Amino acid sequence: MKKLLDKPINQVKHVLHGFFLAITTTIAEPATILPIIVSYFNASPFIVGFFSSLLKGGAILVQIVAAFSAQTYPKMMPYLYFVFAARLFSWFAIGLVIIIFGESSPNLTLLLMGVGFFIFSFAAGFGTVYFNEILAKIFSHKVRGRTTAIRQFVSGVGAILSGAAAGVILTSFEAPYSFGYLFIVSAFFMIFGILAFATIEEPVKRKVNKKEESFKHYLKNVYRLFHSDKRLQHQIITYLLSYSYLFALPFIILDAKGQIDLSGEVIGLFVSLQMAGAMSSNIVWGYLSSRGANHTIVLLSFILAITTMILASIGGEVWVYGLLFFLIGGSIDGFKLAFGNLILIIAPEEKRPVYIALQSNLTSIGLFFALPGSVVLAFFGYEFLYVFTALILVAGLLWSLKKIKH
């Protein structure tokens, strides 16, 4: 197993997977392009918020089920193949649905798109456990943090290219066909990412948990584990609060639509700026993570997220929104890197799948924050929503400063 630890070729494959996945998923970025696509078929803020949540939140509770069996698996890759296949099929199918039904049946299109997004996200619920378990086996903590930062940096390059291409497609073709083309073309890029990660040589895990006699018994053990580990509790609460930016983020682009000329080129620019922010921030995140400063990354990411809410309340100019999306890109990647690394640091080897599942499951609630955000928006307006979101992010920042005795 030590022979496979920190192999350069595995680092390259991990980075390439992120690059092609970013090209794929950026065309449905929940902060920019996806709200525009959904609002074309239904302008309701609740529907927009629902789809923004669905893209990421369909995995809720799935990880606990996945970890029940995964804790006994010596290798994860064979199961990850099924996850890759489901995500590729569902993504491609969304594009076909939009092209076939988008113009004549908007309600049916939204329904079938919802099914596609759910399958895509649901499969990711299983994939999260398998994927992170593989990373824990092939990289040491500091190399994993550095490699993840490089992956996110290179993913930013892919996302910028994708954002620029999306702007061209949205300008060159009429809606809704342009939306369908985005999904279909990007699905082909997903294939290259899948091939990169699927060929990683995964070591056999020697230290595995014995599977409980029943799922009920397993859930009781999971509860006892969560209740006994104060560090895990604190980390999960902090991570959940970090998702607070989702109360407002999916609606900022709709607010901007009423204040500036939101052409296809401008949308593509905002997507590219968000990814540029993510890309450039990973230079800092990688440096800090390689020195074990993951908690510092969390603090800085909260500060960036709070700043974006202040900028959202100012609005009115293209450069303000451009800076906003640049900063939120850095914040999102900071949270993702730090908490992804922290959970693997605190988790005992034999219980790693359960720890990963617990963090993913309980924080997945945050992926649905756009739904109550849409309610706040409907009743109180954009300004109140931005202040409300900023205050919760401040609470998360303060909570993250709380010291937990080991």
Buried (B, 14 or more C-beta within 10 A) or exposed (E): EEEBEBBEEBBBBBBBBBBBBBBBBBBBBBBBBBBBBBBBBBEEBBBBBBBBBBBBBBBBBBBBBBBBBBBEBEBBBEBBEEBBEBBBBBBBBBBBBBBBBBEEBBEBBBEBBBBBBBBBBBBBBBBBBBBBBBBBBBBEBBBBBBBBBBBBBBBBBBBBBBBBBBBEBBEEBEBBBBBBBBBBBBBEBBBBBBBBBEEBEBBEBEEBBEBBEEEEEBEEBBEEBBEEBEEBBBBBBBBBBBBBBBBBBBBBBBBBBEBBEBEBBBBBBBBBBBBBBBBBBBEBBBBBBBEEBBBBBBBBBBBBBBBBBEBBBEBEEBEBBBBBBBBBBBBBBBBBBBBBBBBBBBBEBBBBBBBBBBBBBBBBEBBBBBBEBBBBBEEEEBEEBBBBBBEBBBEBBEBBEEEEEE
